[in-house]
């Protein structure tokens, strides 16, 4: 066969391998992505659970890069401590070796069966069988690609020029590491790179020493992607986890290169099968890295915090100002700090409502974008408050402290939900006005603006109620729900009356007007639930049901 044709076929086999790995990863992420993300969130309580979760999640996803990006997002959002996050990455590095171990055995014969079953499942209408079918097809393609790759190398394994070239490369382990790291970074898959290395080693195209160096490079390259893609924003603290993972991988690769002249011959003497010995070296490297770094995670995390300190941006409205972590051991002080932070959420929501009032009268695209960013502020503050409150020591809290913590969490959560209604519902109405060139008439806009003014007053009452805990104010706020129900019913009746009489300026704006009323009523319901309901419920002033 012509050598140029062989090169194209080899490139096609590599592309098929990468696509198969991609199908396995995307199939698993579609089928189990949310559950795996939830598993990581639950397991990040201590380093031991986190390490096991990292192994399990990555063994299923077959991508330490995907796991790294998920955990980096958790760490950047303040949802976990750095130590268990680093433990997850150690586990992820071990988990990604399991599929390599499986494929190191001679299982290429099952590839057609896997593809056949996968296609039959993929043709099903429900999502779960389709996603699992995608995984089976991907595994089949990986096995076929590896088998084809080895077959294509057969005629050329004894070519003198190729032997000379590969022999020159194999004498430069540092060059092997750099080459494999670059290819792994480009392919976003250490699994694919290690499998290719196994194929080279199986045919004797590269000696075991060079194969081990290529494996080291693949382990280094897979740590580069989270550093480039996982650091959120300009805050260096968001890059602590991926940088830490890259550092421990780099140290491991440096040590591995140093001991390779002695370690390589010993491994070959134990197992003469080059395919198996490359897979075992890959697994052993990551296990050794986990054993060495696991006891050192706490000081290593401290070093990362000093190297990448949190950047404090006083102009960032989403940055918590009052959540003093040194006060966590004194719950009464911490609860006061959380209350002050929750009141900042009320200020942000009030700014959204006042901006909404102006936007309904004079829609403006730039103004709309600024208002949507305020919802991100609410989300960030709510996450920070929830994380802060859950870190309080339960044994140091009284029954009253627990009750107060629930009130603060309820307030923050409901204000965040109210912001979502404004963002996705009411600002969505403004967006429709802009797209369709619609403007509310004064008969439609004036009542909406009046209701928004009333909502603003209720929001201020809810914020005051969080501080004072006054039962009379709570009852007045609850009565506002009846008022809003009456306003919506009155506006709906007026809408249909004008529709019958042909007095509508625009059917579209009238429909948007009704949608806005319903969303404003929902916002008010969240305000009542934020401050009035927890207080009245704690004092036994709420009925179980409104049914007669």
N, C-alpha and C positions, 0 to 999 in steps of 0.2 A: 504494500500500500504506500502511496506517495506520502512523504513526511509532512507536507503542508496539510494534506487531508487528515492525517493522524492528529496534528495539532488542533485542527478545528473540532475533531471528534473528542479529543481530550477536554477542550474548552467546553464543549457541550455537556460532557459528563460532569464536569465541575459545576456548571450552571444547573444541571438537573439535581445534583446533590444539594446545592444551596436552596433551590426551590423546594425540594422535599423537606429539608429542615424548616424552612419558612412555613410550609403548610402544616407541619406538626405543631409548631409554636402558635400560629394563628388559630388553628382548630381548638387547641386546648384553651387559649385565652378567650375565645368566643364562648366555649362551653362552660368554663370554670373560672374565668377571669375575676368576676365579682366575688365569688366564694373564696378564691385564693387570696385576694386582697383583704377580705374580711378575716381570713385565717391569720394573715400576717399581723393585722391590727390587734387581734386578740392575743397572739403569742408574744407580742413585744413587751411583756411584763418583766421578764428577766432574761439573762443571757442564755441560759440553758434551753428554755423553750424556744427562744429566738433562733438559736443554732439549729435545732431540730426542724423548726418551721422553714428555715432557709433551705435545708436539704430537701424536705418534702415538696415545697412549692417549686423549686428549681428542677427537681427530678421529673415533675409533671410538665412544667413549661418547657424544659430543655433549653433554657436561656438564662444564664446568670445575668446577662445584660438587662433582660426584662425585669427580673427580680430586683436588680440594683436600681433601676429607674423608679420602680414602685416604692422601694424603701427610701430612696433619696427624696421622693415627694413627701413621704411621711415625716422624715427628719426635718426637711426644710419648712414644713408647715407647723413644726413644734408638737407633733402628735406623739413623739417618742423620744426617749433619751438616746444619746449617741452610742452608749455601750451596747445595748441590745441590738441596735441597728448594725453595728460592726459585726456582732455575732451572727446576724442573719447573713451577711455577706460571706463570712467564713463558711457557713453552712451551704450557701448557694454555690460556692466554688467546689465543694464536695459533691453536691447534688448534680451538677452538670456533667460529672464523670460517669454517672450510672448508665446513661444511654450508650456511651462509648464502650463501657464494659460489655453491655448486651451485644452490641454489634461487632465486638471483637471475635465472637464465635462465628462459625460458618453457618449463617442462617439465610443466605441469599436465595435459597430454593423456595422460601415462603413468600418472596416478594410478589409474584403474580396473584397468589391467593389473597394477600393483604389488599392489593389494588382492587381485585374483583369484589371483595366484601365491602371495601370502602366506597366503591362506585355505587353498589346497590343501596348502601345506607345513605349516600349523598343524594340519591334521587328521591328520598322520602321528603314529605312536605314539612314535617315538624323540625324545629331547629336543632334539638339535641342529637338525633341520629345523623343529621347532616354534618354537624360539627365533628362528631366522633368519626364519621366516614372520612372527613378531610384529614384527620390524624392518621388513619390507616393508609390512605392513599399516599400521604407524605412519607410514612415509614417505608412503604413499598418502593417509592421512587428513590429514597436514600439507598436501599439495598441494591436496587438495579443499577444506580449510578456507580456505586462502589465496585460492583461486579464488572461493569463495562470498563471502568477505569483500569482495573487490574488486567483485564483481557487486552486492552489497547497497549499496555506497556510490555506485554509478552515479547513481541517481535524486536523490541529495541533495548531490552535489558542487557544484551551483550555487545551493543554497539560501542566501539572503543572511544569515539569522541564524546559520547554521552557519559560513559564511565569516567573519562578524564575530567569532564566538567563537574559532575556531581562529586567526584573525589576531591577536587579542589575546594568545592563549597563545604564539604563535610569536614575539612581540616580547619575551618573557621567557625567555631560554634557561636561566637558573638554575631557574626554575619547571619547565621541561621536564625538566631533569636530575633534580630531586627527584621529580617525578611518575613518570618512567621507572624510577628507582632503587627507589621503593616498590613499583611493580607487578612489577618483576623479582624483588625479594626475596620478594614474596608468591607469585609463580608458580614460584620456584626455577628459572627458565630465562631466561637472557639471549637464547638463540636465538629463543624464542617472541616476546620483546619486539622484537628487531631485525626479525624477519619481519613483525610487525604494522606496525612503522614503515615498512618497505619498501612495504607495501600502501598505507598512507596517502600516502606520497610518490609512488607510481606513479599514483594518481588525482588528484594535485595537491591533496589535502585539506589537507596541511601543506606549507609551503615547505621547500626543502632545508636551510636554516639551522636550522629547528626540528627537522627529522628528524635532523640531525647532533647536536643537543643531546640528543634522546631516545636516540640511540645511546650517547652519553657516559654518560647516566644508567643505561642497561642494563648497561654495563660496570662501573659503580660498584655497582649493586645486586647483581650476581652475586658480588661479593666479600664481601657482608655475611653470607651463609649460613654459610660455614665459620667465621667469627668466632663466631657464635652457637651453632653445632652441633658444631664440631670441637675446642674447648678442653676437654680431659679433666681433670676434678677441679679442685682449687683451686690447682694449681701454675701461676703465670703463664708459666713457660717453655713449657708446652704450647700457649700461644696465640701464640707468636712468629711462626709461619709464617702463619696466617690474618691476623693483625694486619699483618704485613709486606706481604702481598698487598694488603690494604685500603689501606695507606699509599701504595704505589706507584700503585695505581689512582686514589686520591684526588688525588695530585700530577699524574698524567696528565690527569685530568678538569679540574683547575684550569687547567693550561696549555692544554688544548684549548679551554676556554671563552674564554681570553684571546686566542687566535689565530684563533678561529672567524670573526670579521668579515672577516678577510683571506683565510683559507684556504677558506671556504665558496664564495665566488664563483669562485675559481680552479678548484676541483674541478668545479663545474658547467660552467665553460667548456671543460674537457677532455672531459667525458662528459655529453651532454645527457640521457641515460637516467637518470631519478631513481632507479629501482630499483637499477641497477648502481652508481651513484655512492654510494648509502647503504651498499651492501655493501662497496665499495672503501674507504670511510671507516672502516668497522668494522675491516676487516683492517689498514689502514694505521695506525690508532691503536694496535692491539696490537703490530704489528711495531715501530713507533717506540718504544713503551714498553719492549720487549725490548732493542732496540739501546741505549737510554739506560741502563737499569738493569743490563744484563748485566755490564759492567766494574766496576760499583760494588757487586756482591753481597757481597764480603768485608767492606768497611767498613759496609755496610748491616746485615749480620748481626751485626757487633760492636755497632752501635747498638741493635739489637733485644735483644741479650743484656743490655745495660746497662739498657734501659728495662723489660725483663721478666726479672729475675733468677730463678734457680731457688730455689724455696722449700724450705728444708731442714726436714724434719719428723723430728726424732730419734725420735719415737714410732712412725714408720712402719716395720714390720718388713721391708717389701719394698724399702726404700731401701738401695742399696749403701753400705757404710761404709768399705770398704778399697780400692776401685778408684781409685787415685790416677792421674789422667791425666798428671800431670807426670812419672811414672815410666815412661811408655811407651818412652822412648828408652833405658832401661836394662832390658832384658828380664828379667834375673835378679831384679830388684826387683819388676817388674810381675807375674812369675809367682808370687812369694811373696804379693803382694796378692790375686791371683786365688784362690790356695789358701785364704787366710783367708776370702774371701767364699764359696767353695764349702763350707767347714765350717759357715757359717751356714745353708746349705741343709740340711745334715744335722741341725742343731738344729731347723729348722722341720719336717722330715719326722718326727723323733722326737716332736715335740709332736703331730703328726697321729696317729701310731700310739698314743700313750698316750691321746689323746682318743678314738680309735676303741675302745680296750679298754673304756673306761667307757661309751661309747655302745652297744656291743653288749649290755651288761648292763642299762643303764638308758637306753633311747632318749629323747632330748629334742630337740625341734625347734630351740630356740635354740642349744643346744650344737652341733647339726649345722651350722647356718649359720656359726658361728665356725670350725669345722674346715674347711669348704669355702673360707673366706677364706685359710686357710693354703696351699691349693693355688695361689691367685693369687700369694702371696708367692714360692713356688717358681718359678712361671712368670716373674715379674718378675726375680728374681735370676739365673735361668738366661739370660734374654735379655741382661741387663746384662753377665754374665760373657762370653758369646759375643761380644758386640759389642766388649768390651774386648780380648779375646784376638785377634780378627781385625784389630785396629788396630795390633798389635805389628809393628815393622819386620822383615821376614823377613831382610834382609841383615845385621842386627845380631844374629841369633840363631844359636847353635851347634846342632849335631845334637842334643845333649842338651836344649837349650832347646825345640826342636821336639817332641821326644818328651815332655817334661814338659807342654807345652801340650796335646798330644793327651790325656794322662792327665787333666788338669784338665777339659777339655771333655767327655771321656767320663764322668767322675764327675758333673759338673753335669747333663749330659743324662739320664743314667740315673736320677738322683735326681728329676729333673722328671718322667720317665716313671713312676717309682714313685709319685710324688704323684698323678699322673693315675689310676693304678689304684686308689689309696685313695679318691680323690674320686668317680670315676665308678662304680667297682665296689663297694668295701666300704661307703662311705657311702651308696651307692645301696641296699644291702641294709638299712641302718639306716632309710633313708627308707621302704622297703617295710614294714618292721616298724611304723613309725608310722602309715602309711596303713591297714594291715590290722589293726592292734591285736595284733600278734604279739610274743611274748617268748620268747627262747631258754630252754630248760630248763637246769638246772645241768649236765646231762650233755652238752649241746651248747656252752654258753657257756664252761665251765671249760677244755676243750681249746683253744678259740680264744684265750682270754686267755693261756694258757701259750705258744702259738705266737707271739702278738704280743710277749710278753716276750722270746722267743728272737730274734724279728726285731729288736727294739730293741738287743739285745746285738750282733747281726750288723751293724747300722747303725753302732754305735760302733766296731766292729772295722774296718769299711770306712773310716770317717773317720780312724782312727788309721793305717790302711794307706796312705791318701793322703799322710800326712805322713812316715811312717817308710820306706815302700817295703820292708818286711821280707818276704822270700820265704816264710818259714815261716808267718807270719800269713796270707799270701795262700792258701797251700795249705789251711790250716784253714778259711778262709772258703769256698773252693770245695767242700770236703767237705760243707758245710751243704746244698748242693743235693741231694745224695743223701739226707740226713736228711729234708728237706722232702718229697721224693718218697715216702719211706717213710711219713711222717705222713699224707699225702693218701691213699695206697693203703690204709692201716690204717683211716682214718676212712670211706672209701668202702665197704670190706668190712663194717665195723660197721653202717653205714647200711642196707645191703641185708639183713644178718642181722636187724636189728631190724624191717625192713619185712616180712620173711617171717614172723617170730614175732609180729607184731602188737604190738610194744612201742614203737611210735612215739607220742609225745605229740601230734605234729602233722606231717603230711606236708609242709606248707608250710615250717615252720621247719627241718625236716630238709633240704629242698632248698636253702634259703638257707644252711644250715650248710655244705653241700658247695660251694656257690658261693663262700662266704667262704674256705674252705680253698684252693680253686684260685687265688683272687686273692692270698691271702697267699703262696702259692708263687711267683706271678709277681713280687710285690714283692721277695721274697728273690732271685730270679733277677736282677733289676735291681741289687740291692746287690752281688752277686758280679761282675756285668759292670761295675759302676761303678769298682771299685778292684782286684779280684784279677786279672781277665783281662788288662787292659792291662799290668800288671807282669809276669805270668808269660809273656805273649806276647813281650814285649821281651827276655826272657831265654831264649827258646826252650823253655819248659817246658810248652807246650800242644800237644796233638795236633791235626791238621787235622780229624779226625772221630772221633766216639765209636763208629763202626761197627767191628765185629770184622773 
